[in-house]
């Protein structure tokens, strides 16, 4: 596996409970505290009370820690990267090191480019051509080893997919990239039970020809982030592929 990034001074922590969309209760050593959570998904299958996690210190006005990863139940030496900031920084490192066959010779021109009323994640330049890219966190693992998104209704996700399709229809390069923050997943597919509209929109995007890509990463106990699979295929049993 290729080490693509490293988070220094990670702290062992224990997840206790989720207080709200962006705040969780954790325990570091013998002390309980609140921590920031960047991932707005429900994360019911990974946010389990008493679960081992990794945290990092931050300079927040109210919160001093951020929960960045949780122990993977399938791999005792691996952690699931749930932090969306780290996921995106890892994507940037992967781009910088030219590790994706579908994004060769690319550089990040701009973070958070504005398209109509939406902010997308990136504007890349690949071999002289500009490409708008939106990344999404896929940390839901299916029973057949799928990485899936979303695990709950996502109005924002729907809007981003529609913006990308609109760009593509106008002849502007665009792509959606799913970052599976866990080891050993074998393919990607939308989670219909999480948001049927997102599932249907992604099928429309696929049939339109909009590039849909995915890759997987994971973290070890020392904060090293590994590129597990640089090119996850769409799951062959996704209903859209058989229509």
Buried (B, 14 or more C-beta within 10 A) or exposed (E): EEEBBEBEEBBEBBBBEBEEEEBBBBBBEEEEBBBBBBBBBBBEEBBEEEBBBBBBEEEEEEBBBBBBBBBBBEBEEBBBBBBBEBBBBBBBBBBEEEBBEEBEEBEBEBEEBEBEEBBBBBBBBBEEEBBBBBBBBBBBBBEEEBBBBBBBBBEEBBBBBBBBBBBBEEEEBBBBBBBBBBBBBBBBBBBBEBBEBBBBBBBEBBEEEBBBBBBBBBBBBEBBBBBBBBEBEBBEEBEBEEE
